[in-house]
Amino acid sequence: MAMLQHTLGIFTNPDREWQRIRSDNETFLRVYLRHVPLLALIPCIAGYFGVTEVGWSVGAGGVVKLTAQSALMMAAAAYVAQLVAVYVLGEYINWMSRSFGVQDEASRRHYEGTALAVYSAIPMMLAGLVLLYPHMWLVVSVYIVAACYSVYLIYEGIPILMNIPKERGFIYASSVITVGLVLTVVVMVTTVIVWSSGIGPVYTS
């Protein structure tokens, strides 16, 4: 129930919800396992259906689809990438907490950073529903909006969760977003390397 309340709250009143998240008697492992494994399935399942059943077109060409096996491999890889990315980002936020003058209680709990990574990633995971209809410009537009809101959540959430001044929180949040971008680049480069090795997508004939 708390999962649903917090998920709705970060969309309706994020400042108030960050306060509630901070006051939760949770552990970093519990907040991670309650949200990420389930929510990360959304873009994977939607994407699998979209590329195998609906397909997409490039220019004036016909509809392109992937084989079920190829799509399943890509969905599984995307699922693992999401699990790893959110976990690594949460660990980075926790690790950097002392450098930005976070109070000892928050550093000791090792929870706030993971909670920030988890809840700020929710818009991106929910945006994965658009992959049911993988039209390029629709997907790009929805993900841009979701990414902007995730960035907003990070900037709003860090000063509240870490209990630090907004000025210091802005620098902290900027470093977190930089790491998030680096993780995105790493995933993209890894994808290119994997595809170059011959394990790329297989299209239906």
C-alpha positions as CSV (number, residue, x, y, z in Angstrom):
1,M,0.0,0.0,0.0
2,A,2.9,2.4,0.9
3,M,4.3,1.7,-2.6
4,L,1.2,2.9,-4.3
5,Q,0.8,5.9,-2.0
6,H,4.3,7.1,-2.6
7,T,4.1,6.5,-6.3
8,L,1.0,8.6,-6.6
9,G,2.4,11.2,-4.2
10,I,5.5,12.0,-6.2
11,F,3.2,13.0,-9.1
12,T,0.6,14.9,-7.1
13,N,2.6,16.6,-4.4
14,P,6.3,15.6,-4.6
15,D,7.6,17.9,-1.8
16,R,5.2,16.5,0.8
17,E,5.8,12.9,-0.5
18,W,9.6,13.3,-0.1
19,Q,9.0,14.3,3.5
20,R,6.9,11.1,4.0
21,I,9.5,9.0,2.3
22,R,12.2,10.4,4.6
23,S,10.1,9.5,7.7
24,D,9.5,5.9,6.6
25,N,11.1,3.3,8.8
26,E,12.6,1.4,5.9
27,T,15.9,-0.1,4.8
28,F,17.6,0.5,1.4
29,L,17.2,-3.1,0.4
30,R,13.5,-3.2,1.2
31,V,12.6,0.0,-0.7
32,Y,14.6,-1.3,-3.6
33,L,13.0,-4.7,-3.7
34,R,9.5,-3.5,-3.2
35,H,9.6,-1.2,-6.3
36,V,12.3,-1.8,-8.9
37,P,11.9,-5.5,-9.8
38,L,8.2,-5.0,-10.4
39,L,8.2,-1.6,-12.1
40,A,11.1,-2.5,-14.3
41,L,8.9,-5.1,-15.9
42,I,6.6,-2.4,-17.4
43,P,8.9,-1.2,-20.2
44,C,10.2,-4.7,-20.9
45,I,6.8,-6.3,-21.3
46,A,5.4,-3.4,-23.2
47,G,8.4,-3.2,-25.4
48,Y,8.3,-7.0,-26.1
49,F,4.6,-6.7,-27.2
50,G,5.2,-3.6,-29.2
51,V,8.1,-4.9,-31.3
52,T,6.7,-8.4,-31.9
53,E,3.0,-7.7,-32.3
54,V,2.6,-4.0,-33.4
55,G,6.0,-3.2,-35.0
56,W,7.1,0.2,-36.3
57,S,7.8,1.7,-39.7
58,V,10.8,3.7,-41.0
59,G,9.9,6.4,-43.4
60,A,7.6,5.1,-46.2
61,G,8.7,1.5,-45.6
62,G,6.6,-1.3,-44.3
63,V,6.1,-2.4,-40.8
64,V,9.1,-3.9,-39.1
65,K,8.9,-6.4,-36.3
66,L,11.4,-8.5,-34.3
67,T,11.3,-12.2,-33.8
68,A,10.0,-13.4,-30.4
69,Q,13.3,-14.8,-29.4
70,S,15.2,-11.7,-30.3
71,A,12.7,-9.5,-28.5
72,L,12.8,-11.7,-25.4
73,M,16.6,-11.4,-25.2
74,M,16.5,-7.6,-25.6
75,A,13.7,-7.4,-23.0
76,A,15.7,-9.5,-20.5
77,A,18.9,-7.3,-21.1
78,A,16.8,-4.1,-20.6
79,Y,15.4,-5.5,-17.4
80,V,18.8,-6.3,-15.9
81,A,20.1,-2.9,-17.0
82,Q,17.4,-1.1,-15.1
83,L,18.0,-3.1,-12.0
84,V,21.7,-2.4,-12.1
85,A,21.3,1.3,-13.0
86,V,18.9,2.1,-10.2
87,Y,21.0,0.2,-7.6
88,V,24.3,1.9,-8.7
89,L,22.7,5.3,-8.7
90,G,21.3,4.8,-5.2
91,E,24.7,3.6,-4.0
92,Y,26.4,6.7,-5.5
93,I,23.9,9.0,-3.8
94,N,24.5,7.3,-0.4
95,W,28.3,7.3,-0.9
96,M,28.4,11.0,-1.8
97,S,26.2,12.0,1.2
98,R,29.0,12.8,3.6
99,S,30.8,14.9,1.0
100,F,27.8,17.2,0.9
101,G,27.4,17.5,4.7
102,V,24.5,15.1,5.2
103,Q,23.7,14.5,8.8
104,D,25.1,11.3,10.3
105,E,21.7,9.8,10.8
106,A,21.0,9.8,7.1
107,S,24.4,8.5,6.3
108,R,24.1,5.7,8.8
109,R,20.6,4.6,7.6
110,H,21.9,4.1,4.0
111,Y,18.4,4.5,2.9
112,E,17.7,8.0,1.6
113,G,20.0,7.7,-1.5
114,T,18.4,4.5,-2.6
115,A,14.9,5.9,-2.0
116,L,15.8,8.9,-4.2
117,A,17.1,6.7,-7.0
118,V,14.0,4.4,-6.8
119,Y,11.3,7.0,-6.7
120,S,12.9,9.4,-9.2
121,A,13.2,6.5,-11.7
122,I,9.5,5.7,-11.5
123,P,8.4,8.2,-14.2
124,M,10.9,6.6,-16.6
125,M,9.6,3.1,-15.9
126,L,6.0,4.1,-16.2
127,A,6.8,5.9,-19.5
128,G,7.7,2.4,-20.8
129,L,4.0,1.8,-21.4
130,V,4.3,3.9,-24.6
131,L,6.4,1.0,-26.0
132,L,3.2,-0.8,-26.6
133,Y,3.0,1.4,-29.7
134,P,6.6,1.9,-30.7
135,H,6.2,4.9,-33.0
136,M,9.6,6.7,-32.8
137,W,8.4,10.3,-32.2
138,L,5.8,9.2,-29.7
139,V,8.3,7.2,-27.7
140,V,10.9,9.9,-27.8
141,S,8.4,12.6,-26.7
142,V,7.0,10.6,-23.8
143,Y,10.5,9.7,-22.6
144,I,11.7,13.3,-22.8
145,V,8.8,14.4,-20.6
146,A,9.5,11.5,-18.2
147,A,13.2,12.3,-18.0
148,C,12.5,16.0,-17.3
149,Y,10.2,15.0,-14.4
150,S,12.7,12.6,-13.0
151,V,15.3,15.4,-13.1
152,Y,12.8,17.7,-11.3
153,L,12.3,15.0,-8.6
154,I,16.0,14.7,-8.0
155,Y,16.4,18.4,-7.6
156,E,13.4,18.6,-5.3
157,G,14.1,15.5,-3.4
158,I,17.8,15.7,-2.4
159,P,17.5,18.8,-0.1
160,I,14.4,17.2,1.7
161,L,15.7,13.6,2.0
162,M,19.2,14.6,2.9
163,N,18.1,17.5,5.1
164,I,20.6,20.0,3.6
165,P,20.2,23.6,2.3
166,K,18.8,23.9,-1.2
167,E,22.0,25.6,-2.5
168,R,24.1,22.6,-1.5
169,G,21.3,20.3,-2.6
170,F,21.5,21.8,-6.1
171,I,25.2,20.9,-6.5
172,Y,24.5,17.5,-5.0
173,A,21.6,16.9,-7.4
174,S,23.7,18.1,-10.4
175,S,26.4,15.5,-9.6
176,V,23.7,12.8,-9.3
177,I,22.2,13.7,-12.7
178,T,25.7,13.6,-14.3
179,V,26.3,10.1,-13.0
180,G,22.8,9.1,-14.3
181,L,23.8,10.4,-17.7
182,V,27.1,8.5,-17.5
183,L,25.1,5.3,-16.7
184,T,22.9,5.9,-19.7
185,V,26.0,6.3,-22.0
186,V,27.5,3.1,-20.6
187,V,24.3,1.2,-21.3
188,M,24.2,2.6,-24.9
189,V,27.9,1.7,-25.5
190,T,27.4,-1.8,-24.1
191,T,24.4,-2.2,-26.4
192,V,26.4,-1.2,-29.5
193,I,29.2,-3.6,-28.5
194,V,26.8,-6.5,-28.0
195,W,25.1,-5.8,-31.3
196,S,28.4,-5.5,-33.1
197,S,29.3,-9.0,-31.8
198,G,26.4,-10.5,-33.7
199,I,23.8,-10.6,-30.9
200,G,21.7,-7.8,-32.3
201,P,18.0,-7.8,-33.1
202,V,16.6,-10.3,-35.6
203,Y,13.8,-9.0,-37.8
204,T,10.9,-11.1,-39.1
205,S,10.9,-11.7,-42.8
